[in-house]
Each structure stands twice: as C-alpha cells, then as structure tokens.
Amino acid sequence: MLRLELFKIFRRPRTYISFLIMTAVTFLIQLAMYVDGTSFVSFAMAGVGEQFDIGGNILNGYLVTYLVLQSLLIHIPLLVALVAGDALAGEANMGTLRLLLTKPVSRTGIVLVKFAASIFYALLLLIWLAVVGLGLSILLFGTGDMINLKSDAFVMLLEHDIMWRYMLAFGFAALAMTTVAALSVFLSVFGDNSIGPIIGTMGIIVVLTIFSNLEVPLFNVVKPWLFTTHMIAWKGFFDNPVPYDAILQSVMVLVVYIILFIMATIVVFNKKDIQS
Amino acid sequence: MEHIAEVRGLTKRFGSFTAVDDLSFAINKGEIYGFLGPNGAGKSTTIRMLLGLIHPTEGEVFINGEPFRQNRKRSLQQIGAIVERPDMYKYLSAWNNLEIFARLSRKHIPTGRLHEVIELVGLKGREHDKVKAYSQGMKQRLGIAIALVHDPELLVLDEPTNGLDPQGIAEMRDLIRTLGTHMGKTVLISSHLLYEIEQVATHMLIIHKGKKMAEGKVSDLLNPNETIFEVRILPDDSILEKLEEKGWGQYIAEGGNSSALLFRMHPRKMPGLNKFLVEEKVHVLEIRSKHSLEEYFLSLTNEQDAEVGTV
C-alpha cells in the first residue's frame, strides 16, 4: 500500500515543484553570497571584528548552509504541507476517496500509509536540501571554521567539528517536519480539497511561531507546550557546548505531538461519513 | 434462496433530516436488482451505507449473511462498486488506475485478468491513455473494470448511465446485461429513471424520501392487469401487522409518511380491503388508484420536482 501511495505522489508533476522551489531559493542565496558575500560577512562581523582578530575562510560552505537553513525555516513546512495536506483531502477532492474506501483496506491503514508517505516525502526534501544546500555550498565556497552569529553572542566552531552537527541538525529537522506532516494529515481529514489543510497548516505554524518568539509574559506560560517552540531546536547543535537536555526535551514534545495528531486523525477518519 | 446482501432497518439522519428511514431489503444471488427513486430519495446514502462509506444511524447491513460492520474487509472483497461519478487518478493512465485498485483488493490478480477486464469494457487500445483524456463514457467503463477486476460476487453501480450519451447508455445497458446473464454476477443498479431499471433489472425496489415504496419482481410490479392503490389512513401502529396476518399479500409498503399505504391488486379486490380496514376501525381518509407503477412513480417524481421548484 505504501508503494502504491508513493507511486501516486511521485507520478504527480506538482510533487516536484517543492524540489524546484527549494533548489531555486538555495541557489539564489548561494549566488548572492558568491557575488557579494564578502561585504555581507564584513557587515555582519562589524562589531565582532573590532574586538577580535578573525582570519581564514569565514565565508565558507558551512556558513552559507546555515544561512540557507535560516531562510528556509518557514518554507520547508509549507512544502511539506503541500503534499501532506493533500493526503486525504486531495483524494476527497478528486472523488477517489470513496473508491479507495470501497476496497478492503482499513481506514486506519489508509491514515498510516498516507502519513508514512508524507514522512518519506519530507525526508526526501531534507536530503535534497542537504545535497543542494550543504553539498553545493561546500563545493562553491569550500570549508572552514564556522561563525554562528546569535543576537547576544557568537559561537566559533572549528572546521573539523561541524559536519556531525549538520547531520544531527538534519536528523532533528526530519522530526520537526514529521510533526508538520502529522498536523497536515490531521487537518486533511476535515477538508474536501487540499487548499484548506495547506493554508490551515501554515496559519497554525505562523501564529504559533509568533507566540513562540514574542517575549510577552502571557505567552511564556504556553511557549514550552507549543511544537513551534521546539521545531527550531536544531539550532542548538551549533552551540558550544550542545544543550543536549533541551534538545532531548524538544524531541520528546515533538514525538508526543506526532502521536496525538496521528491518533486524532485515525479516530476522526474512522468516524467520518464519506460524502465527497 | 441465499441473500448476497441484506439491509435491515437502515436509517440515516443528518441532524434533523432523515435521509433514509427504516429501510429493509434483500438481494438474492444472480438478481439484477434495480434501486429506483427520484433524485434526493436516499439512494446514494443507502448505497454508501451498504459499502461502509457512511455509518448508519440505525440498522445493519449483511453481506453473505455476515454483518458488514464486523467483517468490513471480507465483505468488501466480495463487492465491486461505482459510487456516483466514476472518479479516478486523472494524471495516471487507465492501466495504472486499474493496477492500483486491483492491488488494493487484497487478492492475487494476474496481469492477464487486467487485460481481460479492459477488453470486456471495451477499452482495449486506450488503456495506456491518461484518464484526463477520457470521455465520461470511457471513465464509466473504466469504473466498471475497476469494480470487476477482483471478480466480486456483487456489483454495486450507482446511476451508471448518468452523463452518458444515448449510445453510451445503450452500451452500458448491454454491459450490465452481460454481467448479469452471462457472467452470473449479482448487480445492484440505482437510477432515477424507471425505464432504465425496467430494461435491465429482474427485481426492483422503489424508495421515496428514504422510505421503501415498492419491492418485487419487475414483471410483477409492472403488470398491466393490476392497479396501484394508495390508501391514506390516520396513523395506526398495528395495522401493518394485521394486514400481513390476514394475507393482504398485495400490500407493498408504507408510503412517504406513516399514514399512506400502497397496494398492488386487481381492482375487484379493493372493496374487500376497504371493508377489512373499516372492520379494524382504521380511519380511511382517501383511496386513490394509480393505473400502473409507472404512473405512480411518475407522480412521485413530479411531486419531488414540484418541491424542488418551490424551494
């Protein structure tokens, strides 16, 4: 069943739009850095350069990849939602859901397969991002020590101490995108076309991200419970030392959200009257 | 005779609206069972409940004697269906669509079987075209191929001639006859057109506003020597049982509301029935004769159209 689902996803031209968009954004950032990266780095390092003497290849593939990841923070969930939000609602919209459900397959099975296919797609997107983002950036800009600029500090990471951080960050991103996929599949169960679930997913992520980022006491109470607060924990891998406890906590929160979304989808879908 | 599908007391309410109201019927093996009713009568809702797409508010569906709810997968393995429009994955070829749904049927289906059904429905040579290039008639035939591919005992075809041109309708009719007569399939076919059902079905059920109006062999129901009588009475809970007991076998079913009864009988028998009702202290408000089931069905359809017109 999963193979059939992947076959359906990857035979649709719109599936590849996400890969194209991601390639284009990555390429644009790389191009901008290639053409005018030196002035960007000197501008960013203006304050730091006065107090520290920094040498070597600062504008390297690792830094560019970090910039790419920062820029794609809001885009990748949208790209995941494009496919995951379509999971059940798209079938309802095409009218194939009723045909699918007259076959001897369980509704729970359908939800799990749709979810698994969405994860597979999200993973492929991330692998593609690793190839064009990290791979191509290293090819274009080479490697070097990485400076991670934060609002109140900067972290200097040595060249040989970076690759494993990227591997773990991509692994964490996979979990974060699985959460987005689970939310999208959940919203997809209510829709009779995929627009609602896609916009719904993005709306929820945008609103909750604002909650997660605003320094307002009222929001501070709910912040630790929002999945958006934890989705950006991949940045922790570029700290020194890596805050493993906080990251592990984020992993646990995201896993709980994924389980809740999937269970809710299964319950709602099993009770649903198919009228599309 | 063994029932391949049986529906007992099926009711579906959407909020305060009752789409299907205490409906019971049974389909025997080998029948081409016509399911007739004006638009909005509850046919699609009933078919969806029969297939498990919609959960009944009350009542139960049995497939080969087993309750559907507890044996959903096994029941569905024995059914092939088209519900309303035959929608498929338009960006895939007919062959890909057929392959996908064949695999989902959980039976081992050799490639030869796929060729066989493609040929049967007359799509040979066009099977590798994308479905988006298909006409409505071709989609309908592909829908039947998908419904047939796992060799089910029961085919459920919901308004299969909808949207087809006259030639398409004739071809579909031939195909349904072939499935029933030559291939021994049991077919449940729904329509809002009496002549459609009349031409292919061996048995039929008429529903109106979610209730059963008439059921039986097509040849009996459309017998020109018999007349349909609609008897309107003040609501009486016990009268249905008494009618059954006293052998008023011509009694067909209760009407659109609980105070209307339908009888199919020779006009000479009517006074006897009237006498019986009076003796049973049933308040008879009106007895109306409709010359044939066709006329009766037409009056239902007109009534429905008038209601739609006033909305």
Interface residues (C-beta under 8 A of the other chain):
Chain A: M1 L4 F7 K8 R11 R12 P13 M94 G95 T96 R98 L99 L100 L101 T102 K103 P104 V105 S106 K271 D273 I274 Q275
Chain B: R48 L51 G52 L53 I54 H55 R72 K73 R74 S75 L76 Q77 I79 G80 A81 I82 V83 E84 R85 D87 M88 Y89 K90 Y91 L92 N96 I100 F101 R103 L104 S105 R106 G143 I146
